[in-house]
Amino acid sequence: MNPIGRYERMVSRRPKICIVILIVATLFLSFFAAQMEMDSGENDFQPDTETARANQRISEQYGDQHSQITVITVADNVLSRQTLLRQLELEQQIRATGSVDSIITNTSDAPAGVSSPARLIAQAQFIARAAQSIPHDSGSMPSPSSTDGMTQQTALIHHARSLSPGDMQTILAGKNLSVRVPGMQPISLEFNPYEPGMISDFVTDAAVSRALPLDTILPFLLSNDYDSRSQTAGKSLMSISIQSDTGNGSLQAEKTVQRLAGDLETSATELRVLGDALVDEKVSEASGRNIALLMPIAFGFVIVVLALMYRSLTDTLLNLLSLVMAILWVYGLGVLLELNLGNPMMTTVPVLVIGLGIDYGIHYTSRYREELRNGKTVNSAVTRAGATVGLAILLTTITTVVGFLSNLASNIAAIRDFGILCSLGIGSAFILMLTFFPAAKTLIDRRRQKKDRELVTPENRDGKKRLSLGKKLWNKIGDPETFCPGHDKCPNNGLGLGAIAARTPVKVLVVLLLLTSVSVYGATQLEARYDFRDFLPEGLTVAGTFTMLVEDFNFSEETVYILVEGDVTQPAVFRKIQPVQTAAMNSSYAVDARAPQSPSQLALSMATRGLPTYNQSFADIWTANVDRDSNGEIDADITAANVTAVYNALMEYNREDASRVLNRDNDGYAGLLIRIPVDTENEGNVAGTRADMKTAAEPFKTTDVERVVVTGGPIVSYETFRSINEGQVQTLLITFLIALAILTMLYYYLKKGLLLGAVTIIPLVFVISWTFGTMYFLQIPLNPVTVTIAAITVGLGIDYSIHLTQRFLEDAQAMSKPECALCTAASHTGSALFGSATTTIVGFAILSFAIIPPLAQFGQVSAISILFAFLAAVFVLPTFLLLWYRARHD
């Protein structure tokens, strides 16, 4: 007797002990399962590569702990005075809300922490009016940070950056504004009411163009329908920069802005708010709703199927209870192992456990009942069921677990965690279905036996054969009398048609090749795609807003980083910063409308008189250390001490921006960062961007630094795309080879033949090609969820082949003709396979109702692949089994 048979014998002898142990284990794991948190984000799908790790270090070490709240304004013309005033009113209310205002952070792109068309246009109108009021050649005035002074006009232009929302409302409304600048007498400026036609005048105004490149920046804040001649646009952006390392503060701030925007909406103006925390929350909420939606559907269907198959309330409830316990186990174990249970992929696990766990119950119950009908006692039937179908269930569990664990080869954490959790679920279902179910069944049936109650309904109680549609078809295709003598022992339910087809293997192979050639074409055209937007729930406002942001605007927030780690105070490194930055900005993918950021760029902006960020104290340090002859070029004889002095001055006079490009530790400066704004639209452009940036960064590699890495959001997403593409091939090969090795060793050990393992798994080759071909024709892409389908197809699809092979080997020993053994195996086991395949297919198909698109696609593809695996096992595998049998016995 094999180990599973011995284990089942132990379970039948000590059912109470087994049940108590499992209940205690379930209570223990339920405690941890209750602590599960639904927390998701785009980082879940980042690959474990040097590029992604460098991107994470940048977030942690370079003061990049800020995120954007984006407000999209929708109106007939967002450049109208009324709409711009509404934008400024929203900004004013945001500033008046302490919980939000306290975490607004200034950046080089948005010195006030907020950027919007209203702010830009109001500043431009102020600068134009100031230039008219005070001629450029007027006398100098003292400045708080200057000893030699600056012109009054320059001082007023600088003041434009610090205008309050109320001041800007005054300007656009065409009222008088009293301006107080330190070192100047108060002046009063009179403004004309703003009209959209003024924008063209601002663009051509010399003073405005020197201080504010309105014609370059404004189009990036307006939708694609912007018409510069009529100065009209249907949508615009307001961007608010906030700290993102404030615990739950970011989410609360985004919700506050969303509430304030909602209060200001009118029938003519719509204000949509979008933020990282809001998006993450909506995805997490959708994941939770996904479970709440899918679980009742899955359980409802299982109840119906089991009730129809078993016609026994007891067996149905025991199977359901086992499934509930398995789900509690898997989530409890997931919490204990500290897996990320919040990413959207994890919501599929309960459905997988239900769909696969019920397979075990159906196969076990069917064989247990068959043994009872053959006259076995309860204990003997449990033992015999374990020794026969239990061994097949063990094999299918191993291969399925291998299929999911092959995802450990992926360098994407979410996919690895998904593989682990699914493996835990399948293992839990195996233990419970082969322990709890038979133990409970033993106790119940023993009690029934003592009461002389019938344990199982005999087949054909009325003594008449029911002529099924399958039998009618069988009798038309082949003569059962000549095909299988004594065919009454072979229930002709149509599932044995594969055994008939096996007699003409050439025809079967021709049909297979024709079908497979078409699917292979589609599979070769299938492309991988990764976009976190795909995980946004359909039908929700946040998803529509995100789509609007991407599709309706040219504005790009993408940034590529050139990270240099090591001793960056070396003069050779310092001299190369500006040339590298210039080379990077020469890339066709760089965005000129947004300024690059680097230590040298920041230093030059603070040392150049007339620029808004000019600081006289820093300029003195710059000149004294690296530009002593004031010719605008770095001196040839600078030392590390000179460079350190410049870095220290940057930190002293502009810590906010300096910490974004310099990494200071206890020993000095351990790294620097060059931020290059880019605009990419597809994977090809990202590849070109990365190549350009790597070429630009080459000079750093000639210096004595530890590491030079080109990274950033677009590049990490590109690596995710490549990981998906490469990972599906890798996991498929791993799953296929390990499953093949397991089956080959087992059948060789059982002396069934060295090639039987390959024969059992070969239908899966066709199934995989059919599945990927179908994905192409249904326009379902490979993404972080569907990429797992290859390994799942092997891991789950092999189950059906294993069950049929095992039953064929068993029946072939008792029958003289292999064709008859195939008929019997396909008819008996095929019925259980049909039931289990139906529950699994529908279980996956239920995922089609998921509100997260990739999960719905995963459910569709999984259902299709299981259907193909079932059809291949029942109608294709018999041909290969018969060929193998004849070759072995001839």
CORLINJO-V997993 format. One record per backbone hydrogen bond with DSSP energy under -0.5 kcal/mol. CO is the residue of the C=O (numbers start at 1). NH is the residue of the N-H. E is the energy in kcal/mol with one decimal. If there is no record, write none. Layout:
co: <CO	CO>
nh: <NH	NH>
e: <E	E>
This chain:
co: <2	3	4	5	6	7	8	9	10	14	15	16	17	18	19	20	21	22	23	24	25	26	27	28	29	30	32	33	37	41	42	43	44	46	47	49	50	51	52	53	54	55	56	57	58	58	64	65	65	67	68	68	69	70	70	71	71	72	73	74	77	80	81	82	83	84	85	86	87	88	89	90	91	92	93	94	94	96	97	97	98	100	100	101	103	110	110	113	115	116	117	118	119	120	121	122	123	124	125	126	127	128	129	130	133	135	139	141	143	146	150	151	152	153	154	155	156	157	158	159	160	164	165	166	167	168	169	170	170	171	172	175	177	177	179	179	181	187	187	189	195	196	197	197	198	199	200	201	205	206	207	208	212	213	213	214	217	217	218	219	221	222	223	226	227	227	232	233	234	235	236	237	238	239	239	240	240	241	242	246	248	249	250	251	252	253	254	255	256	257	258	259	260	261	261	262	269	270	270	272	274	275	276	277	278	279	280	281	282	283	284	285	286	287	288	289	290	291	292	293	294	295	296	297	298	299	300	301	302	303	304	305	306	306	307	312	313	314	315	316	317	318	319	320	321	322	323	324	325	326	327	328	329	330	331	332	333	334	335	339	343	344	345	346	348	349	350	351	352	353	354	356	357	358	359	360	361	362	363	364	365	366	367	368	369	370	371	372	377	378	379	380	381	382	383	384	385	385	386	388	389	390	391	392	393	394	395	396	397	398	399	400	401	402	404	405	406	407	411	411	412	413	414	415	416	417	418	419	420	421	422	423	424	425	426	427	428	429	430	432	432	432	435	436	437	438	439	440	441	442	443	444	445	446	447	448	449	458	460	465	466	468	469	470	471	472	473	474	478	479	480	486	487	489	491	494	495	496	496	497	498	500	501	502	504	504	505	506	507	508	509	510	511	512	513	514	515	516	517	518	519	520	521	522	522	523	527	531	532	533	534	537	540	541	542	543	544	545	546	547	548	549	552	558	559	560	561	561	562	562	563	563	564	565	565	566	567	570	570	571	572	573	573	574	574	575	576	577	578	579	580	581	582	584	587	589	590	591	597	598	599	600	601	602	603	604	606	607	608	611	615	616	617	618	619	620	621	622	622	626	627	635	639	640	641	642	643	644	645	646	647	648	649	650	654	655	657	658	658	661	662	663	663	663	665	668	668	669	670	671	672	673	674	674	675	675	676	677	682	683	684	685	686	687	688	689	690	691	692	693	694	695	696	697	697	698	699	700	703	707	709	709	711	712	713	714	715	716	717	718	719	720	721	722	723	724	725	726	727	728	729	730	731	732	733	734	735	736	737	738	739	740	741	742	743	744	745	746	747	747	748	753	755	756	757	758	761	762	762	763	764	765	766	767	768	769	770	771	772	773	774	775	776	779	781	782	783	785	786	787	788	789	790	791	792	792	793	794	796	796	797	797	798	799	800	801	802	803	804	805	806	807	808	809	811	811	817	818	819	820	821	822	823	824	825	825	827	828	829	830	831	832	833	834	835	836	837	838	839	840	841	842	844	845	846	847	851	851	852	852	853	854	855	856	857	858	859	860	861	862	863	864	865	866	867	868	869	870	871	872	872	876	876	877	878	879	880	881	882	883	884	885	886>
nh: <6	7	8	9	10	11	12	13	14	18	19	20	21	22	23	24	25	26	27	28	29	30	31	32	33	34	35	36	39	44	45	46	414	413	49	53	54	55	56	57	58	59	60	61	62	64	66	244	245	242	70	276	240	72	274	73	238	272	236	270	80	84	85	86	87	88	89	90	91	92	93	94	95	96	97	97	101	98	100	101	102	103	104	104	243	107	113	241	239	120	121	122	123	124	125	126	127	128	129	130	131	132	133	134	135	138	152	150	146	143	141	155	156	157	158	159	160	160	161	162	163	168	169	170	171	172	173	174	175	174	194	191	179	189	181	187	184	179	189	177	198	199	200	201	202	203	204	205	209	210	211	212	214	216	217	218	220	221	221	222	237	554	226	228	231	232	227	78	75	223	73	117	71	115	241	69	242	105	67	249	252	253	254	255	256	257	258	259	260	261	262	263	264	264	265	265	266	74	272	72	70	279	280	281	282	283	284	285	286	287	288	289	290	291	292	293	294	295	296	297	298	299	300	301	302	303	304	305	306	307	308	309	310	311	311	316	317	318	319	320	321	322	323	324	325	326	327	328	329	330	331	332	333	334	335	336	337	339	338	341	346	347	348	349	352	353	354	355	356	357	358	360	361	362	363	364	365	366	367	368	369	370	371	372	373	374	376	375	381	382	383	384	385	386	387	388	389	390	391	392	393	394	395	396	397	398	399	400	401	402	403	404	405	406	407	408	409	410	48	413	416	417	418	419	420	421	422	423	424	425	426	427	428	429	430	431	432	433	434	435	436	437	439	440	441	442	443	444	445	446	447	448	449	450	451	453	452	461	463	467	468	472	473	474	475	476	477	478	480	483	484	489	490	491	493	497	498	499	500	501	502	503	504	505	507	508	509	510	511	512	513	514	515	516	517	518	519	520	521	522	523	524	525	525	526	526	782	534	535	536	854	540	544	545	546	547	548	549	550	551	552	553	224	678	713	676	563	711	564	674	565	709	672	706	707	568	570	573	574	575	576	576	577	577	578	579	580	581	582	583	584	585	586	587	590	679	592	594	675	602	603	604	605	606	607	608	615	609	611	614	619	620	621	622	623	624	625	626	627	635	630	638	643	644	645	646	647	648	649	650	651	652	653	654	658	659	660	661	662	673	664	665	670	671	668	665	670	568	566	663	564	675	562	676	597	677	560	591	686	687	688	689	690	691	692	693	694	695	696	697	698	698	699	700	701	701	702	703	705	565	563	711	561	716	717	718	719	720	721	722	723	724	725	726	727	728	729	730	731	732	733	734	735	736	737	738	739	740	741	742	743	744	745	746	747	748	749	750	752	753	751	756	759	760	761	762	764	765	766	767	768	769	770	771	772	773	774	775	776	777	778	780	779	781	783	529	787	788	789	790	792	793	794	795	796	797	797	798	799	800	800	801	802	803	804	805	806	807	808	809	810	811	812	813	814	815	821	822	823	824	825	826	827	828	829	830	831	832	833	834	835	836	837	838	839	840	841	842	843	844	845	846	847	848	849	850	538	853	855	856	857	858	859	860	861	862	863	864	865	866	867	868	869	870	871	872	873	874	875	876	877	879	880	881	882	883	884	885	886	887	888	889	890>
e: <-2.0	-2.4	-2.5	-2.0	-1.9	-2.2	-2.5	-1.4	-2.0	-1.8	-2.4	-2.5	-2.4	-2.2	-2.4	-2.4	-2.3	-2.3	-2.5	-2.4	-2.4	-2.2	-1.4	-0.9	-2.5	-1.9	-1.5	-1.6	-0.9	-1.4	-1.7	-1.7	-1.7	-0.9	-1.7	-2.8	-2.6	-2.1	-1.9	-2.3	-2.1	-1.6	-1.7	-2.8	-2.0	-0.6	-1.8	-2.9	-0.7	-2.8	-0.6	-0.6	-2.6	-0.5	-2.8	-0.6	-2.0	-2.9	-1.7	-2.7	-1.8	-2.3	-2.5	-1.6	-1.9	-2.1	-2.1	-2.1	-2.2	-2.5	-2.2	-2.3	-2.5	-1.5	-0.5	-1.1	-0.6	-0.8	-1.2	-3.0	-2.3	-1.6	-0.5	-0.9	-2.5	-2.0	-2.5	-2.8	-2.9	-2.4	-2.9	-2.3	-2.4	-2.4	-2.5	-2.2	-2.8	-2.5	-2.0	-2.7	-2.5	-1.3	-2.0	-2.3	-0.5	-1.5	-0.9	-1.5	-1.7	-0.6	-1.8	-2.2	-2.4	-2.4	-2.5	-1.8	-1.0	-0.7	-1.4	-1.5	-1.0	-2.3	-1.9	-2.0	-2.1	-2.4	-2.0	-0.7	-2.2	-1.1	-2.4	-0.8	-0.6	-2.8	-0.5	-2.1	-2.4	-3.5	-0.5	-2.8	-2.4	-1.7	-0.7	-0.6	-2.2	-2.2	-1.4	-1.0	-2.6	-1.9	-1.6	-3.6	-2.8	-1.3	-2.3	-2.3	-1.2	-0.6	-1.9	-0.9	-2.2	-0.7	-1.9	-0.6	-1.7	-1.3	-2.6	-2.5	-2.1	-2.0	-2.4	-0.6	-2.9	-2.3	-0.5	-2.8	-0.5	-2.3	-2.8	-2.4	-2.1	-2.6	-2.5	-2.4	-2.3	-2.7	-2.1	-2.3	-2.7	-2.6	-2.1	-1.8	-1.1	-0.5	-0.7	-0.7	-2.2	-2.9	-0.5	-3.3	-3.4	-2.6	-2.8	-2.5	-2.4	-2.4	-2.5	-3.0	-2.4	-2.2	-2.2	-2.7	-2.2	-1.8	-2.3	-2.4	-3.0	-2.6	-0.6	-0.9	-3.0	-2.9	-2.7	-2.4	-2.4	-2.6	-1.9	-2.8	-3.0	-2.4	-2.1	-2.6	-3.3	-0.7	-1.4	-2.0	-2.5	-2.5	-2.1	-2.2	-2.9	-2.1	-1.9	-2.5	-2.3	-2.1	-2.2	-2.1	-2.5	-2.5	-2.0	-2.3	-3.0	-1.9	-2.2	-2.2	-2.2	-2.6	-1.3	-1.1	-2.0	-1.3	-1.7	-1.2	-2.2	-2.8	-2.5	-3.0	-2.7	-2.7	-1.9	-1.3	-1.7	-2.6	-2.6	-2.6	-2.8	-2.6	-2.1	-2.7	-2.5	-1.9	-2.3	-2.0	-2.4	-1.3	-2.2	-1.7	-2.9	-2.4	-2.4	-3.0	-2.5	-2.0	-2.4	-1.6	-0.6	-2.2	-0.5	-1.3	-2.5	-2.3	-2.3	-2.6	-2.6	-2.6	-2.6	-2.6	-3.0	-2.6	-2.2	-2.2	-3.2	-1.5	-1.8	-2.2	-1.6	-1.6	-4.2	-0.6	-2.0	-2.9	-2.0	-2.2	-2.2	-2.7	-2.5	-2.0	-2.4	-2.2	-2.6	-2.6	-2.5	-2.4	-2.3	-2.3	-2.4	-2.6	-1.7	-0.7	-0.7	-2.1	-2.1	-2.9	-2.7	-2.4	-2.0	-2.3	-2.8	-2.2	-1.7	-2.0	-2.5	-2.1	-1.2	-2.8	-1.6	-0.6	-2.6	-0.6	-1.0	-2.1	-2.3	-2.5	-2.8	-1.3	-1.8	-2.6	-0.9	-2.5	-2.5	-2.2	-2.0	-0.7	-1.7	-1.3	-0.6	-1.0	-1.2	-2.4	-1.5	-1.6	-1.8	-0.5	-0.5	-1.5	-2.7	-2.3	-2.3	-2.3	-2.6	-2.2	-2.4	-2.8	-2.3	-1.4	-1.8	-2.9	-1.6	-1.6	-2.7	-2.3	-0.9	-0.7	-0.6	-0.9	-1.9	-2.5	-1.6	-1.8	-0.6	-1.1	-1.8	-2.7	-2.2	-2.4	-2.2	-2.4	-2.1	-2.8	-2.3	-0.6	-2.8	-1.9	-0.6	-3.1	-0.6	-2.4	-0.5	-1.8	-0.5	-2.5	-2.4	-1.5	-2.0	-1.2	-0.7	-0.5	-2.3	-2.5	-0.8	-0.6	-0.7	-0.9	-0.5	-0.6	-2.2	-2.4	-2.7	-2.4	-2.3	-2.4	-1.0	-1.5	-1.4	-2.2	-0.6	-0.9	-3.4	-2.6	-2.3	-2.8	-2.0	-1.6	-1.3	-1.1	-2.8	-0.7	-1.5	-2.0	-2.7	-2.0	-1.5	-2.8	-2.4	-2.3	-1.4	-2.6	-1.2	-2.8	-1.5	-0.8	-2.0	-2.6	-2.2	-1.9	-2.5	-2.8	-2.0	-2.3	-2.2	-2.0	-2.7	-2.1	-2.6	-2.6	-0.9	-1.4	-1.5	-2.2	-0.7	-0.5	-2.5	-0.8	-1.4	-2.7	-0.5	-1.0	-2.6	-2.4	-2.6	-0.5	-2.3	-0.6	-2.1	-0.6	-2.8	-2.6	-1.9	-2.4	-2.0	-2.7	-2.9	-2.1	-2.4	-2.6	-2.4	-2.0	-2.4	-1.9	-0.6	-0.9	-0.5	-1.5	-0.7	-1.5	-1.3	-1.8	-1.5	-2.8	-3.2	-0.6	-3.0	-2.7	-2.4	-1.9	-2.3	-2.1	-2.4	-2.3	-2.8	-2.4	-2.0	-2.9	-2.9	-1.8	-0.7	-2.2	-3.2	-1.5	-2.3	-2.4	-2.7	-2.8	-2.8	-2.5	-2.6	-2.4	-2.5	-2.7	-2.4	-2.5	-2.4	-2.4	-2.7	-2.0	-2.4	-2.4	-3.4	-0.9	-1.0	-0.5	-2.3	-2.3	-1.6	-1.7	-1.6	-1.3	-0.8	-2.1	-2.6	-1.6	-2.6	-2.5	-2.5	-2.4	-2.4	-2.2	-1.9	-2.2	-2.1	-3.1	-1.2	-0.6	-0.6	-3.4	-2.5	-1.4	-1.9	-0.6	-2.1	-2.8	-1.9	-3.1	-3.2	-0.6	-2.1	-1.8	-1.3	-0.6	-0.7	-1.1	-2.7	-2.4	-2.0	-2.7	-2.9	-2.1	-2.4	-2.4	-1.8	-2.7	-2.7	-0.9	-0.9	-0.9	-1.8	-2.6	-2.2	-2.8	-2.8	-3.0	-2.3	-3.0	-1.8	-1.0	-0.9	-1.1	-3.0	-2.9	-2.2	-2.9	-3.2	-2.4	-2.2	-2.5	-3.3	-2.6	-2.4	-2.5	-2.9	-2.0	-1.6	-1.9	-2.1	-2.3	-2.5	-0.6	-1.0	-1.7	-2.5	-2.4	-2.3	-2.1	-2.7	-2.6	-2.3	-2.1	-2.7	-2.4	-2.1	-2.5	-2.4	-2.6	-2.5	-2.7	-2.3	-2.4	-2.7	-1.6	-3.0	-1.1	-1.0	-2.7	-2.5	-2.1	-2.4	-2.7	-2.6	-2.3	-2.1	-2.0	-1.6>
